[in-house]
Amino acid sequence: MLVIFIATVQGYRQGIRETQQLLDLHLNQYAELLAGSSYSNSNQGLPLAGELRFQIFDTNGQLLHASPDTPQAPMTTLVTNQVVDASFQSHRWRVVSRLFPTQNIYVLVAEPITARFDVAEQAVGATLLPMLLSIPILALMAWIIISLGLRHLRSLATAVAERDETNFKPIALSGLPSELSPVVSSMNAMLARIEQSLEREKRFASDAAHELRTPISAIKVNAYNLQQDCGAHPQISALGSNLRRMSHLIDQLLLLYRTSSDNLRLQFEPVDLAHLCQQAVQERYPDIQQREQDIELEGENVVISGNRFALAALIGNLLDNASKYTPEGGRIRLQVTADIIKPS
């Protein structure tokens, strides 16, 4: 559209210039007609064409003939051959001055500039008007064609945007053009690779955690028996501490596997936080007691909607960190309160 518009403007400007040159040629031809007619040597009225004005002078500058409403003074300088713009009678004129040596006369012919532009614009406008009118039609056609051509791409974008992180099914769109078919095939292959990679990660986390639990449990039993036989020993205490950290790591791996499950994210139910805190304290009380730490649970029954397993893991991690970073003989305080946030 922009190229057509620029071409139209350039065509208009070039058409105006060429029309002006053609009209200048017309003035020269009319001057030749006047010089060669019998009217140049007679006192009869000379013929006029449209709004043209003329003057005929001899070589001494004496006015011989002139059209009505033409000044007595030359409309422009009497020269051999020139075409210039001049002003008289409160208008701008295009004036041609010609010397005809055989007749010993100067012929000046003038035409209003406004009339010339009217003629030029009519001639050029008749040619360029269809091009100007075609621009909005072409724009509408281009918009319709591009919209139809991009509808499959919009459908593909919508299909991708509507998917969540758990949906790896192949994208199926009917009537795809040949240009988009490789794109959809590549996307489906990428989705399949991502799904396989996630499944491998889930299986690895699950299998590794389950396989490690059995030997860790056996080592715990052996460490406990060893402590009973040998009594308190720093190396045995360090071994028990390392076993607890390893067991905690395995529990975290199992937690990672379970929280990656698609079904877990939808299992929301009413959960009593105070009851979950009590269970977490009971499970970790032996370790807390071994570090000679005091733990205190305060609060009220607060029921929220959430996933029981995830919330239990969250509270358990908080207690593990509290026990880990609290010095031996320190105090741990766990408080459950309800804080209702009013909308602003």
C-alpha positions as CSV (number, residue, x, y, z in Angstrom):
1,M,0.0,0.0,0.0
2,L,2.8,2.4,0.9
3,V,4.6,1.7,-2.4
4,I,1.4,2.3,-4.4
5,F,0.8,5.6,-2.5
6,I,4.4,6.8,-3.1
7,A,4.2,5.8,-6.7
8,T,0.9,7.7,-7.0
9,V,2.4,10.9,-5.5
10,Q,5.4,10.6,-7.7
11,G,3.2,10.0,-10.7
12,Y,1.1,13.1,-9.8
13,R,4.2,15.3,-9.5
14,Q,5.7,14.0,-12.7
15,G,2.3,14.3,-14.5
16,I,2.0,17.9,-13.4
17,R,5.5,18.7,-14.7
18,E,4.8,17.0,-18.0
19,T,1.4,18.7,-18.4
20,Q,3.0,22.1,-17.7
21,Q,5.6,21.5,-20.4
22,L,2.9,20.5,-22.8
23,L,1.0,23.7,-22.0
24,D,4.2,25.7,-22.5
25,L,4.5,24.1,-25.9
26,H,0.9,25.1,-26.6
27,L,1.7,28.7,-25.8
28,N,4.7,28.6,-28.2
29,Q,2.5,27.1,-30.9
30,Y,-0.1,29.8,-30.4
31,A,2.6,32.5,-30.6
32,E,3.8,30.9,-33.9
33,L,0.2,30.9,-35.1
34,L,-0.2,34.5,-34.3
35,A,3.1,35.4,-36.0
36,G,2.2,33.5,-39.1
37,S,-1.4,34.7,-39.4
38,S,-2.7,37.7,-41.4
39,Y,-3.9,39.2,-38.1
40,S,-0.3,40.2,-37.1
41,N,-0.2,42.8,-40.0
42,S,-3.8,44.0,-39.8
43,N,-5.9,45.9,-37.4
44,Q,-8.5,43.2,-37.1
45,G,-9.1,41.5,-33.8
46,L,-6.9,38.4,-33.3
47,P,-8.4,35.1,-32.3
48,L,-8.3,34.0,-28.7
49,A,-8.1,30.5,-27.2
50,G,-9.7,30.2,-23.8
51,E,-8.2,32.7,-21.3
52,L,-5.1,33.5,-23.3
53,R,-3.8,37.0,-23.6
54,F,-1.3,38.2,-26.2
55,Q,0.7,41.2,-27.3
56,I,2.5,41.9,-30.6
57,F,5.4,44.4,-30.6
58,D,7.7,45.5,-33.3
59,T,11.5,45.3,-32.8
60,N,11.5,48.9,-31.5
61,G,9.1,48.0,-28.7
62,Q,6.1,49.6,-30.3
63,L,2.8,47.8,-29.4
64,L,1.1,46.7,-32.6
65,H,-1.7,44.6,-31.4
66,A,-3.0,43.2,-28.1
67,S,-6.0,41.2,-26.9
68,P,-8.6,43.0,-24.8
69,D,-7.9,43.7,-21.1
70,T,-4.2,43.5,-21.8
71,P,-1.8,46.2,-20.5
72,Q,0.0,48.5,-22.9
73,A,3.4,47.7,-21.4
74,P,5.0,44.4,-22.3
75,M,3.8,41.5,-20.1
76,T,7.4,40.4,-19.7
77,T,10.8,41.4,-21.1
78,L,11.0,41.3,-24.9
79,V,13.6,38.6,-25.6
80,T,14.2,36.1,-28.3
81,N,12.7,33.0,-26.6
82,Q,11.7,32.5,-22.9
83,V,8.9,31.2,-20.8
84,V,8.5,32.9,-17.4
85,D,5.9,33.6,-14.7
86,A,4.7,37.3,-14.5
87,S,2.1,39.3,-12.6
88,F,-0.4,41.7,-14.0
89,Q,-4.1,42.5,-13.5
90,S,-3.8,41.1,-9.9
91,H,-3.1,37.5,-11.3
92,R,-0.2,35.3,-12.0
93,W,0.4,34.4,-15.6
94,R,2.6,32.1,-17.5
95,V,4.1,34.2,-20.3
96,V,6.0,33.1,-23.4
97,S,8.1,35.7,-25.3
98,R,9.1,34.9,-28.9
99,L,11.1,36.9,-31.5
100,F,10.2,36.2,-35.2
101,P,12.9,37.9,-37.3
102,T,11.2,37.4,-40.6
103,Q,8.2,39.5,-39.4
104,N,10.4,41.7,-37.2
105,I,7.9,41.3,-34.3
106,Y,7.8,40.1,-30.8
107,V,4.9,37.9,-29.8
108,L,3.9,37.5,-26.1
109,V,1.3,35.0,-25.1
110,A,0.1,34.6,-21.5
111,E,-2.2,32.2,-19.7
112,P,-3.4,32.3,-16.1
113,I,-1.5,29.9,-13.9
114,T,-4.6,28.9,-12.1
115,A,-6.2,27.7,-15.3
116,R,-3.1,25.8,-16.2
117,F,-3.2,24.0,-12.9
118,D,-6.8,23.2,-13.3
119,V,-6.1,21.6,-16.7
120,A,-3.1,19.8,-15.3
121,E,-4.9,18.4,-12.3
122,Q,-7.9,17.3,-14.4
123,A,-5.6,15.5,-16.8
124,V,-3.4,13.9,-14.1
125,G,-6.3,13.2,-11.7
126,A,-8.2,11.3,-14.3
127,T,-5.2,9.0,-14.6
128,L,-4.3,8.6,-10.9
129,L,-7.7,8.7,-9.3
130,P,-8.3,4.9,-10.0
131,M,-5.0,4.2,-8.3
132,L,-6.0,6.2,-5.3
133,L,-9.3,4.5,-5.1
134,S,-7.7,1.1,-5.4
135,I,-5.6,1.6,-2.2
136,P,-8.4,1.1,0.3
137,I,-9.8,-1.8,-1.8
138,L,-6.3,-3.4,-1.9
139,A,-5.9,-2.8,1.9
140,L,-9.2,-4.6,2.6
141,M,-8.4,-7.5,0.3
142,A,-4.9,-7.8,1.9
143,W,-6.5,-7.8,5.4
144,I,-9.0,-10.5,4.4
145,I,-6.4,-12.7,2.7
146,I,-3.8,-12.3,5.5
147,S,-6.5,-13.0,8.1
148,L,-7.5,-16.2,6.3
149,G,-3.9,-17.2,5.8
150,L,-3.1,-16.8,9.5
151,R,-6.2,-18.5,11.0
152,H,-4.3,-21.8,11.3
153,L,-1.4,-20.0,13.1
154,R,-3.9,-18.4,15.5
155,S,-5.5,-21.8,16.1
156,L,-2.0,-23.3,16.9
157,A,-1.2,-20.4,19.3
158,T,-4.6,-20.9,21.0
159,A,-4.0,-24.7,21.3
160,V,-0.6,-24.1,22.9
161,A,-1.7,-21.3,25.2
162,E,-4.6,-23.5,26.6
163,R,-2.3,-26.3,27.7
164,D,-0.9,-26.5,31.2
165,E,2.4,-28.0,32.4
166,T,0.9,-31.5,32.7
167,N,-0.6,-31.8,29.2
168,F,1.9,-33.4,26.8
169,K,-0.6,-34.9,24.4
170,P,0.2,-34.2,20.7
171,I,-1.3,-31.2,19.1
172,A,-4.0,-32.2,16.6
173,L,-5.3,-29.5,14.2
174,S,-7.2,-30.3,11.0
175,G,-6.6,-28.7,7.7
176,L,-3.1,-27.4,8.4
177,P,-1.3,-25.9,5.4
178,S,1.9,-27.5,4.3
179,E,3.9,-24.6,5.8
180,L,2.7,-25.3,9.4
181,S,2.8,-29.1,9.3
182,P,6.6,-29.3,10.0
183,V,6.1,-26.8,12.9
184,V,3.4,-28.9,14.5
185,S,5.3,-32.1,14.0
186,S,8.4,-30.6,15.7
187,M,6.3,-29.3,18.6
188,N,4.7,-32.7,19.1
189,A,8.1,-34.4,19.0
190,M,9.4,-31.9,21.6
191,L,6.4,-32.5,23.9
192,A,7.0,-36.2,23.7
193,R,10.7,-35.8,24.6
194,I,9.8,-33.5,27.6
195,E,7.2,-36.0,28.8
196,Q,9.7,-38.9,28.6
197,S,12.3,-36.8,30.5
198,L,9.9,-36.0,33.3
199,E,8.8,-39.6,33.6
200,R,12.4,-40.7,33.8
201,E,13.0,-38.1,36.6
202,K,10.0,-39.3,38.5
203,R,10.9,-42.9,38.2
204,F,14.5,-42.2,39.3
205,A,13.4,-40.2,42.4
206,S,10.9,-42.9,43.3
207,D,13.1,-45.9,42.7
208,A,16.2,-44.3,44.3
209,A,14.2,-43.3,47.5
210,H,12.6,-46.7,47.9
211,E,15.8,-48.6,47.2
212,L,17.7,-46.5,49.7
213,R,15.2,-46.8,52.5
214,T,15.8,-50.5,53.2
215,P,19.6,-50.3,53.7
216,I,19.3,-47.1,55.7
217,S,16.8,-48.7,58.0
218,A,19.1,-51.7,58.5
219,I,22.0,-49.4,59.2
220,K,19.9,-47.5,61.8
221,V,19.1,-50.8,63.6
222,N,22.8,-51.8,63.5
223,A,23.8,-48.4,64.8
224,Y,21.3,-48.6,67.6
225,N,22.5,-52.1,68.6
226,L,26.0,-50.9,68.5
227,Q,25.2,-48.0,70.8
228,Q,23.5,-50.4,73.2
229,D,26.6,-52.6,73.3
230,C,29.3,-50.0,73.4
231,G,27.5,-47.2,75.2
232,A,27.6,-43.5,74.4
233,H,30.5,-42.9,71.9
234,P,31.1,-39.7,69.8
235,Q,31.6,-41.7,66.6
236,I,28.4,-43.7,67.1
237,S,26.5,-40.4,67.8
238,A,28.0,-38.9,64.6
239,L,26.9,-42.0,62.7
240,G,23.4,-41.6,64.0
241,S,23.3,-38.0,63.1
242,N,24.5,-38.8,59.5
243,L,21.9,-41.5,59.2
244,R,19.2,-39.1,60.2
245,R,20.3,-36.6,57.6
246,M,20.4,-39.3,54.9
247,S,17.0,-40.4,55.9
248,H,15.7,-36.9,55.7
249,L,17.2,-36.6,52.2
250,I,15.4,-39.8,51.1
251,D,12.2,-38.4,52.5
252,Q,12.7,-35.3,50.5
253,L,13.2,-37.3,47.3
254,L,10.0,-39.1,48.0
255,L,8.3,-35.8,48.6
256,L,9.7,-34.5,45.3
257,Y,8.2,-37.5,43.5
258,R,4.8,-37.2,45.2
259,T,4.5,-33.5,44.8
260,S,5.2,-33.9,41.0
261,S,2.2,-36.2,40.7
262,D,-0.6,-34.7,38.6
263,N,-3.3,-36.0,40.9
264,L,-1.7,-34.5,44.1
265,R,-2.3,-30.9,43.0
266,L,-6.1,-31.5,42.8
267,Q,-6.5,-33.3,46.2
268,F,-7.6,-30.3,48.3
269,E,-9.6,-30.9,51.4
270,P,-10.2,-29.2,54.8
271,V,-7.1,-29.6,56.9
272,D,-6.7,-28.8,60.7
273,L,-3.3,-27.2,61.0
274,A,-3.1,-27.6,64.8
275,H,-3.6,-31.4,64.4
276,L,-0.9,-31.5,61.7
277,C,1.5,-29.6,64.0
278,Q,0.8,-32.1,66.8
279,Q,1.6,-35.1,64.6
280,A,4.8,-33.4,63.3
281,V,5.9,-32.7,66.9
282,Q,5.2,-36.3,67.9
283,E,7.2,-37.7,65.0
284,R,10.2,-35.6,65.7
285,Y,10.1,-35.5,69.5
286,P,12.8,-38.2,70.0
287,D,15.3,-36.3,68.0
288,I,14.4,-33.0,69.7
289,Q,14.7,-34.7,73.1
290,Q,18.1,-36.2,72.1
291,R,19.4,-32.6,71.5
292,E,18.0,-31.7,75.0
293,Q,15.7,-29.1,73.4
294,D,12.3,-28.0,74.7
295,I,9.4,-27.6,72.2
296,E,6.2,-25.9,72.9
297,L,3.0,-25.9,70.8
298,E,0.5,-23.1,71.1
299,G,-2.5,-22.3,69.1
300,E,-6.0,-23.0,68.1
301,N,-7.8,-25.2,65.7
302,V,-7.4,-23.5,62.3
303,V,-9.0,-25.3,59.4
304,I,-7.9,-24.4,55.8
305,S,-8.4,-25.9,52.4
306,G,-5.2,-27.5,51.1
307,N,-3.3,-30.7,50.4
308,R,-2.7,-32.7,53.6
309,F,0.5,-34.3,52.6
310,A,2.1,-31.1,51.3
311,L,1.1,-29.1,54.4
312,A,2.5,-31.9,56.6
313,A,5.8,-31.8,54.7
314,L,5.9,-28.0,55.0
315,I,5.4,-28.2,58.8
316,G,7.9,-31.0,59.1
317,N,10.6,-29.0,57.2
318,L,10.0,-26.1,59.5
319,L,10.5,-28.2,62.6
320,D,13.6,-29.9,61.2
321,N,15.2,-26.6,60.4
322,A,14.2,-25.2,63.9
323,S,15.8,-28.2,65.6
324,K,18.9,-28.1,63.4
325,Y,19.6,-24.4,63.9
326,T,18.6,-24.2,67.6
327,P,21.5,-24.9,70.0
328,E,21.4,-27.9,72.3
329,G,19.3,-27.2,75.3
330,G,17.4,-24.4,73.4
331,R,13.7,-23.8,73.1
332,I,11.5,-24.2,70.1
333,R,8.1,-22.6,70.0
334,L,5.5,-23.6,67.4
335,Q,2.4,-21.3,67.3
336,V,-0.8,-21.6,65.1
337,T,-3.0,-18.5,64.8
338,A,-5.6,-17.3,62.3
339,D,-5.1,-13.9,60.8
340,I,-8.0,-12.7,58.6
341,I,-6.9,-10.2,56.0
342,K,-9.6,-7.8,55.1
343,P,-9.8,-6.7,51.5
344,S,-8.6,-3.2,50.9
